[in-house]
Amino acid sequence: MEALDRLSQLEADAPARIAAASDLESLAQIEAETVGKRSPLLEIRRGLGSLPDDQRREVGRRVNEVAQLLGSLIAQRRSILETAAMEEALRAEEVDVTLPGRRPPRGTRHLIDSIQQEVVDIFVSMGYTVATGPEAETEFYNFTALNIPYTHPSRLESDTFYLDYGEVPEGTLLRTHTSPMQARYMELNRPPVYIVVPGRVFRRDSDSTHTPSFHQIEGLAVDTDITFADLKGTLAHFARLFFGPDTKTKFIPHYFPFTEPSAEMHAYADGRWLELLGCGMVDPAVFGHVGYDPNQVTGFAFGMGVERLAMVRHGITDIRALYDPDLRILRQFR
């Protein structure tokens, strides 16, 4: 019979075509032509109803046999091709885990913060303790306790930022220096006192060498028999540790309300003398405000600007560069 001959021919030819399929797309094409809607197998199945009963049974049996055989071969070939495709995709996406990874950009501390920490570490190595205080201060601690008279121009609103902060006996302000911690610390602690006070301060200044907000480090040493020689030796030692062992320093007489005598310390750098900080022996009036007996103790104090130290060390001429978010500037001080 013609139907049986066609089935035998399909059974003989299709396995080789299925085995030769090189990818899933070509296999799908062969499947459609052998067992799918365009296949002779489906055509013969649809014609079973027109065959005599005895032929219908024989042809129907052969249709099922061929369909099962080809379906099984197609499923096996599809599994092989899918595995090969998966392996190829894995090879294409393979990652060599022995290669160095991509590292994110390395951050670093800001120059102001690193300078401040370096200075604090130097004084801690000399036995000083770190103390911190509030940025919003009263006039008493910021001025009065430090022997700054009511007529001093720094008390004016043209120099100082005052705050509207409730009912306060004396005005509240943003501290103009870290020196208020001298009085605050001595009120709570008996001698000996050796502290450094890093922090942010505020003044109404804005130009190439001043900003409204900047950073200071205050130092205070109170004990028996402290002399100006101790002050000079301590600060000269600091300068040598900070700028280098051959750094020269000199002290020039100056005036500060809360120290007597007072001086500015200059360091020789880049072929010239540069002002670094102010200092002096603690005025007895300051001891009187905190309950210390000026006949029993002596001490010295000093204050330095962190930005000033950074500018001197790195040759920065404009303080505003330290606050510029330009990464080309910040990356220079990693």
Contacts in CASP RR format, 6 or more apart in sequence:
PFRMAT RR
TARGET T0000
AUTHOR 0000-0000-0000
METHOD contacts of the structure
MODEL  1
MEALDRLSQLEADAPARIAAASDLESLAQIEAETVGKRSPLLEIRRGLGS
LPDDQRREVGRRVNEVAQLLGSLIAQRRSILETAAMEEALRAEEVDVTLP
GRRPPRGTRHLIDSIQQEVVDIFVSMGYTVATGPEAETEFYNFTALNIPY
THPSRLESDTFYLDYGEVPEGTLLRTHTSPMQARYMELNRPPVYIVVPGR
VFRRDSDSTHTPSFHQIEGLAVDTDITFADLKGTLAHFARLFFGPDTKTK
FIPHYFPFTEPSAEMHAYADGRWLELLGCGMVDPAVFGHVGYDPNQVTGF
AFGMGVERLAMVRHGITDIRALYDPDLRILRQFR
1 55 0 8 1.000
1 59 0 8 1.000
3 44 0 8 1.000
3 51 0 8 1.000
3 55 0 8 1.000
3 59 0 8 1.000
3 62 0 8 1.000
4 58 0 8 1.000
4 59 0 8 1.000
4 62 0 8 1.000
6 40 0 8 1.000
6 44 0 8 1.000
7 40 0 8 1.000
7 41 0 8 1.000
7 44 0 8 1.000
7 59 0 8 1.000
7 62 0 8 1.000
7 63 0 8 1.000
7 66 0 8 1.000
10 34 0 8 1.000
10 39 0 8 1.000
10 40 0 8 1.000
10 41 0 8 1.000
10 66 0 8 1.000
10 70 0 8 1.000
11 66 0 8 1.000
11 69 0 8 1.000
11 70 0 8 1.000
14 30 0 8 1.000
14 34 0 8 1.000
14 70 0 8 1.000
14 73 0 8 1.000
15 69 0 8 1.000
15 70 0 8 1.000
15 73 0 8 1.000
17 30 0 8 1.000
17 34 0 8 1.000
18 27 0 8 1.000
18 30 0 8 1.000
18 34 0 8 1.000
18 70 0 8 1.000
18 73 0 8 1.000
18 74 0 8 1.000
18 77 0 8 1.000
19 73 0 8 1.000
19 77 0 8 1.000
21 27 0 8 1.000
21 30 0 8 1.000
21 77 0 8 1.000
21 81 0 8 1.000
23 81 0 8 1.000
23 85 0 8 1.000
24 78 0 8 1.000
24 81 0 8 1.000
24 82 0 8 1.000
24 85 0 8 1.000
27 74 0 8 1.000
27 77 0 8 1.000
27 78 0 8 1.000
27 81 0 8 1.000
30 74 0 8 1.000
31 71 0 8 1.000
31 74 0 8 1.000
32 38 0 8 1.000
32 39 0 8 1.000
33 39 0 8 1.000
34 41 0 8 1.000
34 70 0 8 1.000
34 74 0 8 1.000
35 41 0 8 1.000
35 42 0 8 1.000
35 67 0 8 1.000
35 70 0 8 1.000
35 71 0 8 1.000
35 74 0 8 1.000
36 42 0 8 1.000
41 63 0 8 1.000
41 66 0 8 1.000
41 67 0 8 1.000
41 70 0 8 1.000
44 59 0 8 1.000
44 63 0 8 1.000
45 60 0 8 1.000
45 63 0 8 1.000
48 56 0 8 1.000
48 59 0 8 1.000
48 60 0 8 1.000
48 63 0 8 1.000
49 56 0 8 1.000
51 59 0 8 1.000
106 334 0 8 1.000
107 334 0 8 1.000
108 114 0 8 1.000
108 330 0 8 1.000
108 333 0 8 1.000
108 334 0 8 1.000
109 117 0 8 1.000
110 330 0 8 1.000
111 310 0 8 1.000
111 314 0 8 1.000
111 322 0 8 1.000
111 330 0 8 1.000
111 333 0 8 1.000
112 215 0 8 1.000
112 306 0 8 1.000
112 307 0 8 1.000
112 310 0 8 1.000
112 322 0 8 1.000
114 333 0 8 1.000
115 306 0 8 1.000
115 309 0 8 1.000
115 310 0 8 1.000
115 313 0 8 1.000
116 198 0 8 1.000
116 199 0 8 1.000
116 215 0 8 1.000
116 217 0 8 1.000
116 306 0 8 1.000
118 242 0 8 1.000
119 196 0 8 1.000
119 198 0 8 1.000
119 217 0 8 1.000
119 238 0 8 1.000
119 242 0 8 1.000
119 304 0 8 1.000
119 306 0 8 1.000
119 309 0 8 1.000
120 130 0 8 1.000
120 196 0 8 1.000
120 198 0 8 1.000
120 217 0 8 1.000
122 238 0 8 1.000
122 241 0 8 1.000
122 242 0 8 1.000
123 196 0 8 1.000
123 219 0 8 1.000
123 238 0 8 1.000
124 130 0 8 1.000
124 196 0 8 1.000
126 234 0 8 1.000
126 237 0 8 1.000
127 194 0 8 1.000
128 194 0 8 1.000
128 195 0 8 1.000
128 196 0 8 1.000
128 219 0 8 1.000
128 221 0 8 1.000
129 194 0 8 1.000
129 195 0 8 1.000
129 196 0 8 1.000
130 195 0 8 1.000
130 196 0 8 1.000
130 197 0 8 1.000
130 198 0 8 1.000
131 181 0 8 1.000
131 185 0 8 1.000
131 195 0 8 1.000
131 196 0 8 1.000
131 197 0 8 1.000
132 181 0 8 1.000
132 197 0 8 1.000
132 198 0 8 1.000
132 199 0 8 1.000
133 178 0 8 1.000
133 180 0 8 1.000
133 181 0 8 1.000
133 184 0 8 1.000
133 197 0 8 1.000
133 199 0 8 1.000
134 175 0 8 1.000
135 174 0 8 1.000
135 175 0 8 1.000
135 199 0 8 1.000
135 200 0 8 1.000
135 201 0 8 1.000
135 202 0 8 1.000
136 163 0 8 1.000
136 165 0 8 1.000
136 172 0 8 1.000
136 173 0 8 1.000
136 174 0 8 1.000
136 175 0 8 1.000
137 172 0 8 1.000
137 173 0 8 1.000
137 174 0 8 1.000
137 175 0 8 1.000
137 180 0 8 1.000
138 168 0 8 1.000
138 169 0 8 1.000
138 170 0 8 1.000
138 171 0 8 1.000
138 172 0 8 1.000
138 173 0 8 1.000
139 155 0 8 1.000
139 170 0 8 1.000
139 171 0 8 1.000
139 172 0 8 1.000
139 173 0 8 1.000
140 170 0 8 1.000
141 180 0 8 1.000
141 183 0 8 1.000
141 184 0 8 1.000
142 148 0 8 1.000
142 173 0 8 1.000
142 175 0 8 1.000
142 176 0 8 1.000
142 177 0 8 1.000
142 179 0 8 1.000
142 180 0 8 1.000
143 150 0 8 1.000
143 152 0 8 1.000
143 154 0 8 1.000
143 155 0 8 1.000
144 170 0 8 1.000
144 289 0 8 1.000
145 180 0 8 1.000
145 182 0 8 1.000
145 183 0 8 1.000
145 286 0 8 1.000
145 289 0 8 1.000
145 290 0 8 1.000
146 179 0 8 1.000
146 180 0 8 1.000
146 182 0 8 1.000
146 183 0 8 1.000
146 257 0 8 1.000
146 258 0 8 1.000
146 286 0 8 1.000
147 257 0 8 1.000
147 258 0 8 1.000
147 283 0 8 1.000
147 285 0 8 1.000
147 286 0 8 1.000
147 289 0 8 1.000
148 154 0 8 1.000
148 155 0 8 1.000
148 257 0 8 1.000
148 258 0 8 1.000
149 257 0 8 1.000
152 257 0 8 1.000
153 159 0 8 1.000
154 160 0 8 1.000
154 176 0 8 1.000
158 204 0 8 1.000
159 176 0 8 1.000
159 203 0 8 1.000
159 204 0 8 1.000
160 173 0 8 1.000
160 174 0 8 1.000
160 176 0 8 1.000
160 202 0 8 1.000
160 203 0 8 1.000
160 204 0 8 1.000
161 173 0 8 1.000
161 174 0 8 1.000
161 202 0 8 1.000
161 203 0 8 1.000
161 204 0 8 1.000
161 212 0 8 1.000
162 171 0 8 1.000
162 172 0 8 1.000
162 173 0 8 1.000
163 171 0 8 1.000
163 172 0 8 1.000
163 173 0 8 1.000
163 174 0 8 1.000
164 172 0 8 1.000
165 171 0 8 1.000
165 172 0 8 1.000
166 172 0 8 1.000
174 201 0 8 1.000
174 202 0 8 1.000
175 201 0 8 1.000
175 202 0 8 1.000
176 201 0 8 1.000
176 202 0 8 1.000
176 203 0 8 1.000
177 201 0 8 1.000
177 216 0 8 1.000
177 218 0 8 1.000
177 303 0 8 1.000
178 197 0 8 1.000
178 198 0 8 1.000
178 199 0 8 1.000
178 201 0 8 1.000
178 216 0 8 1.000
178 217 0 8 1.000
178 218 0 8 1.000
178 303 0 8 1.000
179 218 0 8 1.000
179 258 0 8 1.000
179 301 0 8 1.000
179 303 0 8 1.000
181 195 0 8 1.000
181 197 0 8 1.000
181 218 0 8 1.000
181 220 0 8 1.000
182 197 0 8 1.000
182 218 0 8 1.000
182 220 0 8 1.000
182 258 0 8 1.000
182 282 0 8 1.000
182 286 0 8 1.000
182 301 0 8 1.000
183 286 0 8 1.000
183 289 0 8 1.000
183 290 0 8 1.000
185 193 0 8 1.000
185 195 0 8 1.000
185 197 0 8 1.000
185 220 0 8 1.000
186 193 0 8 1.000
186 220 0 8 1.000
186 222 0 8 1.000
186 287 0 8 1.000
186 290 0 8 1.000
186 291 0 8 1.000
186 292 0 8 1.000
187 290 0 8 1.000
187 291 0 8 1.000
191 222 0 8 1.000
191 223 0 8 1.000
191 224 0 8 1.000
191 292 0 8 1.000
191 296 0 8 1.000
191 297 0 8 1.000
192 221 0 8 1.000
192 222 0 8 1.000
192 223 0 8 1.000
192 224 0 8 1.000
193 220 0 8 1.000
193 221 0 8 1.000
193 222 0 8 1.000
193 223 0 8 1.000
194 220 0 8 1.000
194 221 0 8 1.000
194 222 0 8 1.000
194 223 0 8 1.000
195 218 0 8 1.000
195 219 0 8 1.000
195 220 0 8 1.000
196 217 0 8 1.000
196 218 0 8 1.000
196 219 0 8 1.000
197 217 0 8 1.000
197 218 0 8 1.000
197 219 0 8 1.000
197 220 0 8 1.000
198 215 0 8 1.000
198 216 0 8 1.000
198 217 0 8 1.000
198 218 0 8 1.000
198 306 0 8 1.000
199 215 0 8 1.000
199 216 0 8 1.000
199 217 0 8 1.000
200 213 0 8 1.000
200 214 0 8 1.000
200 215 0 8 1.000
201 213 0 8 1.000
201 214 0 8 1.000
201 215 0 8 1.000
201 216 0 8 1.000
202 212 0 8 1.000
202 213 0 8 1.000
203 210 0 8 1.000
203 212 0 8 1.000
203 214 0 8 1.000
204 212 0 8 1.000
205 211 0 8 1.000
205 212 0 8 1.000
206 212 0 8 1.000
208 317 0 8 1.000
208 318 0 8 1.000
208 319 0 8 1.000
208 320 0 8 1.000
209 311 0 8 1.000
209 318 0 8 1.000
209 319 0 8 1.000
210 319 0 8 1.000
211 307 0 8 1.000
211 319 0 8 1.000
211 320 0 8 1.000
211 323 0 8 1.000
214 305 0 8 1.000
214 306 0 8 1.000
214 307 0 8 1.000
214 319 0 8 1.000
215 305 0 8 1.000
215 306 0 8 1.000
215 307 0 8 1.000
216 303 0 8 1.000
216 304 0 8 1.000
216 305 0 8 1.000
216 306 0 8 1.000
217 303 0 8 1.000
217 304 0 8 1.000
217 305 0 8 1.000
217 306 0 8 1.000
218 301 0 8 1.000
218 302 0 8 1.000
218 303 0 8 1.000
219 301 0 8 1.000
219 302 0 8 1.000
219 303 0 8 1.000
220 282 0 8 1.000
220 299 0 8 1.000
220 300 0 8 1.000
220 301 0 8 1.000
221 230 0 8 1.000
221 231 0 8 1.000
221 234 0 8 1.000
221 299 0 8 1.000
221 300 0 8 1.000
221 301 0 8 1.000
222 282 0 8 1.000
222 292 0 8 1.000
222 297 0 8 1.000
222 298 0 8 1.000
222 299 0 8 1.000
223 297 0 8 1.000
223 298 0 8 1.000
223 299 0 8 1.000
224 296 0 8 1.000
224 297 0 8 1.000
224 298 0 8 1.000
225 298 0 8 1.000
226 281 0 8 1.000
226 297 0 8 1.000
226 298 0 8 1.000
226 299 0 8 1.000
226 300 0 8 1.000
227 298 0 8 1.000
228 261 0 8 1.000
228 280 0 8 1.000
228 281 0 8 1.000
228 300 0 8 1.000
230 300 0 8 1.000
231 279 0 8 1.000
231 280 0 8 1.000
231 281 0 8 1.000
231 300 0 8 1.000
231 302 0 8 1.000
232 251 0 8 1.000
234 300 0 8 1.000
235 249 0 8 1.000
235 265 0 8 1.000
235 277 0 8 1.000
235 279 0 8 1.000
235 302 0 8 1.000
236 249 0 8 1.000
239 247 0 8 1.000
239 249 0 8 1.000
239 265 0 8 1.000
239 267 0 8 1.000
239 276 0 8 1.000
240 246 0 8 1.000
240 247 0 8 1.000
242 309 0 8 1.000
242 313 0 8 1.000
243 267 0 8 1.000
243 269 0 8 1.000
243 312 0 8 1.000
243 313 0 8 1.000
247 267 0 8 1.000
247 268 0 8 1.000
247 269 0 8 1.000
248 267 0 8 1.000
248 268 0 8 1.000
249 265 0 8 1.000
249 266 0 8 1.000
249 267 0 8 1.000
249 268 0 8 1.000
249 276 0 8 1.000
250 265 0 8 1.000
250 266 0 8 1.000
250 268 0 8 1.000
250 273 0 8 1.000
251 263 0 8 1.000
251 264 0 8 1.000
251 265 0 8 1.000
251 266 0 8 1.000
251 279 0 8 1.000
252 263 0 8 1.000
252 264 0 8 1.000
252 266 0 8 1.000
253 261 0 8 1.000
253 262 0 8 1.000
253 263 0 8 1.000
254 262 0 8 1.000
254 263 0 8 1.000
254 264 0 8 1.000
254 278 0 8 1.000
255 262 0 8 1.000
256 262 0 8 1.000
256 278 0 8 1.000
256 280 0 8 1.000
257 283 0 8 1.000
258 282 0 8 1.000
258 283 0 8 1.000
258 285 0 8 1.000
258 286 0 8 1.000
258 301 0 8 1.000
259 279 0 8 1.000
259 280 0 8 1.000
259 281 0 8 1.000
259 282 0 8 1.000
259 283 0 8 1.000
259 300 0 8 1.000
259 301 0 8 1.000
260 280 0 8 1.000
260 281 0 8 1.000
260 283 0 8 1.000
261 280 0 8 1.000
261 281 0 8 1.000
262 278 0 8 1.000
262 279 0 8 1.000
262 280 0 8 1.000
262 281 0 8 1.000
263 278 0 8 1.000
263 279 0 8 1.000
263 280 0 8 1.000
264 275 0 8 1.000
264 276 0 8 1.000
264 277 0 8 1.000
264 278 0 8 1.000
264 279 0 8 1.000
265 275 0 8 1.000
265 276 0 8 1.000
265 277 0 8 1.000
265 278 0 8 1.000
265 279 0 8 1.000
265 302 0 8 1.000
266 273 0 8 1.000
266 274 0 8 1.000
266 275 0 8 1.000
266 276 0 8 1.000
267 273 0 8 1.000
267 274 0 8 1.000
267 276 0 8 1.000
267 312 0 8 1.000
268 274 0 8 1.000
269 312 0 8 1.000
269 313 0 8 1.000
270 315 0 8 1.000
274 312 0 8 1.000
275 308 0 8 1.000
276 304 0 8 1.000
276 308 0 8 1.000
276 309 0 8 1.000
276 312 0 8 1.000
277 302 0 8 1.000
277 303 0 8 1.000
277 304 0 8 1.000
277 305 0 8 1.000
277 308 0 8 1.000
278 302 0 8 1.000
278 303 0 8 1.000
278 304 0 8 1.000
279 300 0 8 1.000
279 301 0 8 1.000
279 302 0 8 1.000
279 303 0 8 1.000
280 300 0 8 1.000
280 301 0 8 1.000
280 302 0 8 1.000
281 298 0 8 1.000
281 299 0 8 1.000
281 300 0 8 1.000
282 298 0 8 1.000
282 299 0 8 1.000
282 300 0 8 1.000
282 301 0 8 1.000
284 294 0 8 1.000
287 293 0 8 1.000
287 294 0 8 1.000
287 297 0 8 1.000
288 294 0 8 1.000
307 319 0 8 1.000
307 322 0 8 1.000
310 316 0 8 1.000
310 322 0 8 1.000
311 317 0 8 1.000
311 319 0 8 1.000
311 322 0 8 1.000
314 333 0 8 1.000
316 322 0 8 1.000
321 329 0 8 1.000
324 330 0 8 1.000
END
